[in-house]
Amino acid sequence: MARHVTNPSRRSFAITAAAAAITPLPVAAVTLAVAPDTDPIFAVIRAHRQAMRDYTAAVVAASKVEESLPREKRTWYSTITDPEPPDDCTDPPEWIACQIGVREACDDLDDSLLAVLTTEPTSISGVAAVLGHVGLPVYPDDLVFADQPQPMPHALNPSILADAGQATNDTVSEAATAFLLHIADVLRRLLGMEA
């Protein structure tokens, strides 16, 4: 995610994925597969989904304020290099507040995405859940495109993992690059195979 811009294009829901057919499962893996409440990845995924919804809500709120104000009243946009309004900014307080709200929501989104990419699942069901989650479109809960007659092109609606690989936040993009190999190692350990 790592958008750090005020008017990011938003995307939506379609892809589910990822449970490899593994037969037979060792007893330990079967036990782990039925105990998802103890796997930390489930709480991390829930937190990321909430951060995704919060970010979308912040962007929608900023868009509404933007539509209500003339261009000359919207001179400052929160960016990575200019996160706070300059001292002489005369933009209305509601514009400044929504810009800061989008930036804060984006920061929370980056933090929660990094947690998804770096938290080690402790169960087979946790591995399946995190693979399914990162395979979702970037904003699966965004209803803007939900009633479109044709699916969004992949370029406008990449998976969470693909989008994370392109993040402007280097920590997130590096975690995305390492994610699949890391999950493969986790899966081997859960199945009692050599890592």
N, C-alpha and C positions, 0 to 999 in steps of 0.2 A: 503494500500500500504506500507508505511513504510518499504521499502526494505533495504536501506542503505547498499547495496552490489554492487559490480561492475558488476557482471555477472548474474543478476537475470534471471530466466526463464520468458519468456513473454507469454502472453495468448491472447484470441480473442473474436468475437461478436455472440450472438444468442438469448438470452432470452429477451423478453419484458414481461410486466406484468400489473398488478395491477389497475384495477378500479372495485371496488366492485359494484354490482348492488344495488343501493339504491333507492327505490321507496316507496312513493313519496318523492321528495326532498322538504324541507321547502323553502319558497321563498328566505330567506336570503342565503341559500346554493346555490340556482340556480343563484342568483345574483353574488355570489363569484365565481361560476364555470365559468362565462363568462368574468371575468375580470383578466386574468392571467398576463397582463402587469404590474399590481400593486403588484403582489405577488413576494417577493424577492427571492423565491426559484428558479425561472426560471433563473435568472442571476447567482446564485450560481451553478446550474447544468451546465450551459454553461461554467463557469470558470473551473469547475472540468474536464469537457470533454477536454478543451484546455490543462489543466495541464497533463491529461493522454496522450494526443498526444505529448506534449513537452517531457514528460518522455520517451516515446517510441523512439522519435527522438534522445534523448541524448544517450540512450542505443545502438541504431543502430550506431550512430556516434562512440561511444566507441568501439563497436565490429569491425568496419572497421579499426580503428587505431590499435586495438589489433592484427588484422590479418596482418597488415603491418609491425609490429615490432617484432623482435626476443624476446624470453622470457626474456633474460638477460637485455633487455632494458625496461622491465615492472616489476619493483620490488615493486612499491608502489601502493596500492589500497586504495581508500577512504572508510573508514568505520566509524561507530559511534564512536569507540574508537580512531581512527586515521584519523580524517577528513582532516588534512592538511599534505602535504609531509614533511618528516623530513628535517632538514637543509642540511644534507649531501646527499640528493636524487639527483642522476645523471640521472634520467629518462628523456627522451626527453620532451620538453615543450608541445608538442601536446598530449602526454600521460597524463601529469599532468592536462592539461586543460580539457581533456575529462573526467577524473576522477572527477574533481571538478564540471564539468557540470552535470554529472549524480547525484552527491550528491545534488546539488542545485535544480535540477529538482525533485528529490525525496522529498526534503523538501517542495517545492511548492505543490507537489502532496498531501502530508500529510495535509498541511494547507487547501487546497481546499476540501479535503475529509472531514476534520473535520467540515468545514462550511456546507457541504451537510448534515452531520449527526446531526447538531445542529441548523440549521436555521429552524424556524417554518414557514411552509406554511400558507398562509392566505386565501387560496381558496381550494375548492374541487379539481379543476384541478391541483393545486399545490401539493396536497397530492398524486394524481394519478401519476403526473410527477416524484416526488421524489421516490415513490415506484417502478415505472418502471425503473428509473435510477439505484437505488441500486440493482435491480434484474439483471442488465446487467452483462455479463462477465467482469472480471477485466480490460481487455484492449479491448473494443469493436471496436476500430478503428485500431487495430494492424492487418495489412494485412499478416503477416508472415504465419498464419495458415488458411487464408481465402479460399485458393484453395485446402485444404486438402479434400480427398474423404470422410472421416468420421469425425464426430464432435469430438472435443477434449474431453477427459475424464474430468468429473467434477473436479477431484482432481487437474488437471493441469489448469483448467479454471473455478474457482469458481466465484460466483457472487461478485460484489463489496462489498456487505454487509458481506458476509461470509469471504471474504479476510480481510476486515477491522477488524473483530472480532479476527483475528489472528495476527494483526499488532504488530510489536515490539514497536511502539509508544503507550505507555499506555493510553494517552489521547484519541487517535483514537479508540483503542480497547474498552475502557470504553464507549465511545459515541456509538459505534456499538452495544454494549450489551444493551444499554438503548433505542436504536432507535425505535424499533417496538412499545414498550409501550408508548413512547413519541408521536409517530404518531397516535396511537389509541386515546390518550387524545386529540390531536389536532382535529382529525376527530369528536370526540364527541362534542367538543366545536363548531365546524363549523356547526354541525347538530342541535345545541341547546339542546343536551342531557347533562346529568350530567357527569362530568369528573370523 
